[in-house]
Amino acid sequence: MTRHRLLFVLLLAVLLAVPVASVATGNLFILSLCTRIVILSIAATGLQLLVGYGNLISLGHALFVGIGAYALAICTFYAPGTPWLANGFLQLAAVIAAAAAIAWATGYVSLRMRGIYFLMITLAFSQMFHLLAVSASTFGGDDGMTLYTRPWFPLVDLGSPYQRYGICAVVLVLTVLGMARLVNSRFGLALRASASNEVRLQSSGYDVHRVRLAAYVISGVVAAMAGYLSALHTEFVSPSTMHWTRSGDLVIMIVLGGKLIPGGPVLGAVFLVLVEEIASRFTESWPIVLGVLLVIFGRYAGNGLIALGQRKAG
């Protein structure tokens, strides 16, 4: 069994063990915490396509997480007067369409830039939409808005935390598998080539901007799916979802798990959330603890936690 298959089997085993442990202990907090980790893992896996394989560092990807959450919230807001908006499939289509359109528009402009300029313009777009959400008093403004109804899907009870976790886990597995296949496809190889030698790729007849734009849109849609699931889980959305610090968290997860390791962001999300959860119980200054750990990580595990474990085993 190859290393990547072994990691995937381990991921499946952990995902299946979580609801079993929750039922055995009668502790729903475990299930809620793991649902949050799974949702963050989906968003980070989507961003990995850009950061890891495209070498495009974005500090604005929380924008798409917020788009996914707000698209669902707005549909439920108008659903009482327009019953067809309560249909889960239509809401999901609205989330994907909104994320793809905004990703194409912002990506078309942002990807004309390189390096630090790309990072700054993605940050600017994210903050623009964050301020737009803050000023939208109809949808709660800075206080956010509550989802009074959940989407309707046949044979699915979204009121059950176990079913919500199951849906999130299935989406994560499909996302990890899909990204692993995508980066090894012809398109994925072109994206990786654009990171290592853009000029050579362009001279081979590829439109580099189009390749990167397609990756940007795919990444944005995956992040929007994470936002959609987050809104389902918490039944609440707020402008803080789009703040640039949320994008920073996603980048940290990718770096922690390994930029070029399929499923690596899942490990990064587990590490980051558990550090936050444990350290915050002892001190309100838990970001200092996280900062110290990141410094140590940067010194001894620059290629990711999985790579560090392999090196120690070797």
PyMOL commands that set and color helices and strands:
alter all, ss='L'
color gray80, all
select helices_A, chain A and resi 3-25+28-53+62-78+83-86+88-110+116-135+137-139+141-143+161-183+186-196+198-203+208-234+239-242+244-257+264-279+286-300+305-313
alter helices_A, ss='H'
color red, helices_A
select strands_A, chain A and resi 145-146+236-237
alter strands_A, ss='S'
color yellow, strands_A
deselect
rebuild
show_as cartoon
